[in-house]
Amino acid sequence: VVSTQSTWATMRWVADFIYLDSAHEVDETFNELVLYWDRLRPGGMLMGDDYVWRAVRHDVKKFVTVFNLTLNRLGELVWCIRKPLDFQWPPQLFRDSLGYYHENVDVFASGAKQKRYQKQLEREGREAM
């Protein structure tokens, strides 16, 4: 069994276009958007369907709101988001939780997560924000 985290760490691909046929549970689409957004080249397009599903609609709206992005609708079912050329992950995202459980704690407080994060960045040839 290969963990999702180790699989993502070894995959260094980037794409100009990603079509997401997401799950239909609350927060599943949001999590998938965050994962694939990181693999999308600046200026690239992330597109998906099933916008009529309440959970999908909720998560897509949450994603564009949290990251100040523009949602484009292509009919009743299809949506798309273009990644800005100058997009940067908000530093706050990596320092604090998103407050899902109404917390505002430093997720790297133990130091162990910070070390794992730094190692992952090194493997991927990226720098911390």
C-alpha positions in Angstrom: 0.0 0.0 0.0 1.4 3.4 -1.0 0.3 6.4 0.9 -1.2 9.4 -1.0 1.3 11.7 0.6 4.3 9.8 -0.6 2.8 9.4 -4.0 2.3 13.1 -4.4 5.8 13.8 -3.1 7.3 11.7 -5.8 5.2 13.0 -8.6 6.7 16.2 -9.9 4.4 16.8 -12.9 2.7 20.1 -13.7 -0.2 20.5 -16.1 -1.7 23.3 -18.2 -5.2 21.9 -17.9 -6.8 19.6 -15.2 -10.3 18.3 -15.4 -11.6 17.3 -11.9 -14.4 14.8 -11.7 -14.6 15.1 -8.0 -16.3 13.3 -5.1 -19.7 14.7 -3.9 -19.1 15.0 -0.2 -18.5 18.2 1.6 -14.8 19.1 1.8 -13.7 16.3 -0.6 -13.8 18.6 -3.6 -12.0 21.4 -1.7 -9.2 19.0 -0.7 -8.9 17.8 -4.3 -8.8 21.4 -5.5 -6.0 22.2 -3.2 -4.0 19.1 -4.2 -4.4 19.7 -7.9 -4.0 23.5 -7.8 -0.5 23.0 -6.6 0.2 20.9 -9.8 -1.4 23.4 -12.1 1.0 25.6 -14.0 0.4 29.4 -13.6 -2.0 30.5 -16.2 -3.4 27.0 -16.4 -7.1 26.0 -16.2 -8.7 23.7 -13.6 -12.2 22.6 -14.7 -14.8 20.3 -13.2 -18.4 19.2 -13.4 -21.3 18.3 -11.1 -21.8 21.9 -10.0 -25.5 21.0 -9.4 -24.4 18.9 -6.4 -24.6 21.0 -3.2 -21.3 19.7 -1.8 -19.4 20.4 -5.0 -20.9 23.9 -5.3 -20.0 24.6 -1.7 -16.4 23.5 -2.0 -15.8 25.2 -5.3 -17.2 28.5 -3.9 -15.1 28.0 -0.7 -11.9 27.5 -2.7 -12.4 30.6 -4.9 -13.3 32.7 -1.8 -10.4 31.5 0.4 -7.9 32.1 -2.3 -9.5 35.2 -3.9 -10.0 33.5 -7.3 -12.6 34.0 -10.1 -15.1 31.2 -10.8 -16.3 30.8 -14.4 -19.5 28.9 -15.2 -19.8 27.1 -18.5 -23.4 26.0 -18.2 -25.4 24.4 -15.4 -22.9 21.6 -14.6 -19.4 22.8 -15.6 -17.2 25.3 -13.8 -13.6 26.4 -14.3 -10.9 28.5 -12.6 -7.9 29.9 -14.2 -4.7 30.0 -12.1 -3.3 33.6 -12.0 0.2 34.0 -13.3 1.2 35.6 -10.0 -0.6 33.2 -7.7 1.1 32.5 -4.3 -0.2 30.3 -1.6 -1.1 32.6 1.4 1.7 32.1 4.0 -1.1 32.1 6.7 -2.4 28.8 5.1 0.8 26.9 6.1 1.2 28.6 9.5 -2.4 28.3 10.8 -5.2 25.8 10.3 -8.2 26.9 8.2 -10.2 27.0 11.4 -12.3 24.0 10.6 -12.6 23.2 14.3 -12.6 26.9 15.3 -9.0 26.7 16.2 -6.2 29.1 15.3 -3.1 27.1 16.3 0.3 26.9 14.8 0.2 23.6 13.0 4.0 23.4 13.1 4.2 23.9 16.8 5.7 20.5 17.5 8.6 21.0 15.0 8.1 17.6 13.5 5.6 18.8 10.8 7.9 21.7 10.0 10.8 19.3 9.4 8.7 17.0 7.2 7.5 20.0 5.2 11.0 21.3 4.7 12.2 17.9 3.5 9.3 17.7 1.0 10.1 21.1 -0.3 13.7 20.1 -0.8 12.7 16.9 -2.6 10.5 19.0 -4.9 13.1 21.7 -5.4 10.9 24.4 -3.9 11.4 27.0 -1.3 9.2 27.8 1.7 7.1 30.9 1.7 
